[in-house]
């Protein structure tokens, strides 16, 4: 994995105090936040780099390891354990030791080559003895809208400079994380690659609310449709459907359309239900004639109730 200079990303010197790092992060996070730069396709990547730099440098322990080990800071404990083992080997006259035993085992150089320098290719060392480390795992967030999550589709992601084409199954949940094996960081000394974890963030839809595999929406109907009944055609995430509104439908009436909800994740052909709430809209801007007709209807209604 290439070295990423977190200090350079935040625009601060290596010896600055913690408060300066916090101030630099806040300033850059506001500047490059994707919501404030909808037309800048590079802003999201820059924002992720800023967050990553802040996550490491704002933590005293992580910052200490990063300052000492650079790009291999996540393997600091393994390096230190191996260092202690080598010191022990020197003190015991191990056949794997080399150089000046009194110098200690402090290693000054590229820590990616640390174990190769200890065990690989030196006189008296056991053949093929190298300590291998698995590459670090990467984490990414992918934003989708509800229509995207409704259908199985492919997307191409750019992770650490590499393009990865993935298939996103229909029915993926908001906040769900999937693992792409072997697409993380490169292993050390021939160790296996890490994995890529992708977390999905699904935006709210203006018309449909998703709860599990069910969808909820509302449909406006006029007072005449509510009283007399009618047939309506509405849009769903999977095309148009017809509704038969029953006569004398009350405001707030709920109906269920079975199997018209959201796809069930990794169960092809299975869907949740669609729940619809009717909102009866009262007409406005009536003419005098229309008002008179409503008054006549009202009077007849109350007469019928009285005579009943």
C-alpha positions in Angstrom: 0.0 0.0 0.0 1.4 3.4 -0.9 2.2 5.8 1.9 -0.4 8.4 2.6 0.8 11.5 4.3 -2.0 12.4 6.7 -0.3 15.6 7.9 -0.1 16.8 4.3 -3.8 16.0 3.8 -4.7 18.2 6.8 -2.2 20.8 5.8 -0.3 20.8 9.2 3.2 20.1 10.4 4.1 16.8 12.1 4.8 18.4 15.5 1.5 20.4 15.8 -0.6 19.9 19.0 -3.9 18.0 18.9 -6.0 21.1 18.9 -4.4 22.3 15.6 -5.3 18.9 14.0 -8.9 19.3 15.2 -9.1 22.8 13.9 -7.7 21.8 10.5 -10.0 18.9 10.2 -13.1 21.0 10.9 -12.2 23.6 8.4 -11.5 21.1 5.6 -14.5 18.9 6.4 -16.8 21.9 5.9 -15.0 22.9 2.7 -15.1 19.5 1.1 -18.4 18.0 2.5 -20.2 16.2 -0.4 -23.5 17.9 0.4 -21.9 21.3 -0.1 -20.1 20.2 -3.4 -22.8 18.2 -5.3 -21.1 19.0 -8.7 -17.6 18.2 -7.6 -17.0 14.5 -8.1 -13.6 14.7 -6.3 -15.0 16.2 -3.2 -16.3 12.9 -1.8 -12.9 11.2 -2.1 -11.1 14.2 -0.6 -13.7 14.2 2.3 -13.0 10.5 2.9 -9.2 11.2 3.0 -9.7 14.0 5.5 -11.8 11.8 7.7 -9.3 9.0 7.6 -6.4 11.4 8.4 -8.3 12.9 11.3 -9.3 9.4 12.6 -5.6 8.5 12.9 -4.0 11.8 14.0 -6.6 12.8 16.5 -6.0 9.5 18.4 -2.8 9.8 20.5 -2.0 6.0 20.3 -2.7 5.8 16.5 -0.7 9.0 15.9 2.3 7.6 17.8 2.3 4.4 15.8 1.8 6.3 12.5 4.7 8.6 13.3 6.9 5.7 14.1 5.9 3.1 11.5 4.4 5.2 8.6 2.3 3.2 6.2 2.7 0.1 8.3 1.4 1.6 11.5 -1.5 -0.9 11.7 1.1 -3.6 12.1 3.0 -1.9 14.9 2.2 -4.6 17.5 3.5 -7.3 15.2 6.7 -5.4 14.5 7.3 -4.8 18.2 6.7 -8.4 19.1 9.1 -9.5 16.4 11.6 -7.0 17.6 11.4 -8.4 21.1 11.8 -11.9 19.8 14.9 -10.9 17.9 16.4 -9.3 20.9 15.7 -12.5 22.9 17.4 -14.5 20.1 20.4 -12.2 20.2 20.7 -12.6 24.0 20.5 -16.4 23.7 23.0 -16.6 20.8 20.3 -17.7 18.3 21.6 -19.0 15.0 19.2 -16.6 13.3 20.9 -13.5 14.7 23.2 -11.4 12.6 25.1 -8.2 12.9 26.2 -6.8 16.2 24.3 -8.4 19.1 25.1 -5.6 21.4 23.4 -3.1 19.1 19.9 -4.3 20.2 17.3 -5.2 17.6 16.1 -1.7 16.7 15.3 -1.6 13.0 15.9 1.6 11.1 14.4 1.6 7.6 11.3 0.4 5.7 9.2 -1.7 8.1 7.6 -3.5 5.2 11.1 -5.2 4.7 11.5 -5.7 8.4 11.0 -9.4 8.6 12.7 -10.1 5.3 15.8 -8.5 6.8 15.5 -10.7 9.9 14.8 -14.1 8.4 15.1 -13.9 4.6 18.3 -14.4 2.7 20.8 -13.8 5.4 23.7 -16.3 6.1 22.6 -19.0 8.5 18.9 -18.2 8.4 16.4 -20.9 7.8 15.4 -21.1 4.2 12.0 -19.7 3.3 11.4 -18.4 6.8 9.5 -15.2 6.5 6.8 -13.7 8.7 3.8 -13.0 6.5 1.1 -10.5 7.3 -2.4 -10.2 6.0 -3.1 -6.9 4.3 -5.3 -4.4 6.0 -9.1 -4.3 5.5 -10.6 -1.4 3.6 -13.9 0.2 4.4 -16.0 2.2 2.0 -19.5 3.7 1.9 -21.8 3.5 -1.1 -24.8 5.7 -1.4 -27.9 4.5 -3.2 -31.4 5.7 -3.7 -34.5 3.5 -3.1 -34.9 2.8 -6.8 -31.3 1.6 -7.1 -31.8 -0.8 -4.1 -35.0 -2.1 -5.7 -33.2 -3.8 -8.6 -30.2 -6.0 -8.9 -27.5 -4.0 -10.7 -23.8 -3.6 -11.2 -21.6 -0.6 -10.1 -18.0 0.2 -10.5 -16.1 1.5 -7.5 -12.7 3.1 -7.3 -10.9 1.9 -4.1 -7.3 2.9 -3.4 -6.9 3.7 -7.1 -8.3 0.4 -8.4 -11.6 -0.1 -10.1 -13.8 -2.9 -8.7 -17.0 -4.0 -10.4 -19.6 -5.4 -8.0 -23.1 -6.8 -8.2 -25.6 -5.3 -5.8 -28.5 -7.6 -5.1 -32.0 -6.2 -5.0 -33.3 -5.6 -1.5 -30.1 -4.4 0.1 -30.8 -2.7 3.5 -29.8 0.7 4.6 -26.7 0.4 6.8 -26.0 -3.2 5.6 -22.4 -4.1 5.0 -21.1 -6.7 2.6 -17.6 -8.1 2.3 -15.6 -8.3 -1.0 -12.8 -10.9 -0.3 -9.3 -10.0 -1.3 -9.9 -6.4 -2.4 -8.3 -4.8 0.7 -4.7 -3.8 1.2 -1.8 -5.8 -0.1 -0.2 -8.4 2.2 3.3 -8.1 3.6 6.0 -10.6 2.7 3.6 -12.5 0.4 0.8 -12.5 3.0 -2.9 -12.6 1.8 -4.7 -9.4 0.7 -7.2 -7.9 3.1 -10.9 -7.6 2.4 -13.1 -4.7 1.4 -16.1 -3.9 3.5 -18.8 -1.8 1.8 -21.5 -0.2 3.9 -24.7 0.9 2.0 -26.4 4.2 2.7 -29.9 4.4 1.1 -31.5 7.8 0.9 -35.1 8.4 1.8 -37.6 8.4 -1.0 -40.0 11.4 -1.5 -43.1 9.1 -1.9 -42.3 5.8 -0.3 -41.2 4.8 3.2 -39.5 1.5 3.6 -39.8 -0.6 6.7 -38.1 -3.9 6.2 -39.5 -5.4 3.0 -42.8 -3.4 3.2 -43.4 0.0 1.6 -45.8 2.7 2.8 -47.2 5.6 0.8 -50.3 7.9 0.7 -52.6 8.7 -2.2 -54.7 11.8 -2.4 -58.3 11.4 -3.6 -61.0 14.1 -4.1 -64.2 14.1 -2.1 -66.2 12.9 -5.1 -64.0 9.8 -5.5 -64.2 9.2 -1.7 -68.0 9.4 -1.8 -68.9 7.7 -5.1 -65.9 5.4 -5.5 -63.7 5.1 -8.6 -60.7 3.4 -10.3 -57.3 5.1 -9.9 -53.9 4.4 -11.5 -50.9 5.1 -9.3 -47.1 4.8 -9.8 -45.1 2.3 -7.7 -41.4 1.4 -7.7 -42.3 -1.4 -10.1 -44.6 0.3 -12.5 -48.2 1.4 -12.5 -51.1 -0.4 -10.6 -54.8 0.1 -10.6 -56.8 0.8 -7.4 -60.5 0.3 -6.9 -61.6 3.0 -4.4 -64.8 1.8 -2.7 -67.7 4.2 -2.3 -67.9 6.1 1.0 -64.1 5.7 1.6 -63.1 7.6 4.8 -60.1 9.8 5.1 -57.2 7.8 6.5 -58.4 4.5 5.2 -55.5 2.0 4.7 -55.3 -0.8 2.2 -52.7 -3.4 1.5 -51.4 -4.6 -1.9 -49.8 -7.9 -1.3 -46.5 -8.6 -3.0 -46.2 -5.0 -4.2 -43.6 -4.0 -1.6 -39.8 -4.3 -1.6 -37.8 -7.3 -2.9 -36.6 -9.7 -0.2 -32.7 -9.7 -0.1 -31.3 -12.7 -1.9 -34.7 -14.3 -2.3 -35.6 -13.8 -5.9 -39.3 -13.4 -6.7 -40.2 -12.7 -3.1 -41.6 -9.2 -2.1 -43.0 -7.4 0.8 -46.4 -5.6 0.8 -47.4 -2.1 -0.2 -49.5 -0.2 2.3 -51.5 2.8 1.0 -53.3 5.4 3.0 -56.0 7.5 1.4 -56.0 11.3 2.0 -59.4 12.8 1.1 -58.8 16.3 -0.2 -61.5 18.9 0.5 -62.2 21.2 -2.6 -61.4 24.9 -2.4 -62.3 27.9 -4.5 -65.9 26.7 -4.9 -68.4 28.8 -6.9 -71.6 30.0 -5.4 -73.5 27.4 -7.4 -71.3 24.6 -6.0 -71.7 25.9 -2.5 -75.5 26.0 -2.9 -75.4 22.3 -4.1 -73.3 21.3 -1.1 -75.8 23.1 1.2 -78.7 21.2 -0.5 -76.9 17.9 0.0 -76.2 18.8 3.6 -79.9 19.6 4.3 -81.1 16.4 2.6 -78.5 14.4 4.6 -79.7 15.7 7.9 -83.4 15.3 6.9 -82.8 11.7 6.1 -81.0 11.2 9.4 -83.9 12.8 11.3 -86.5 10.6 9.5 -84.6 7.4 9.9 
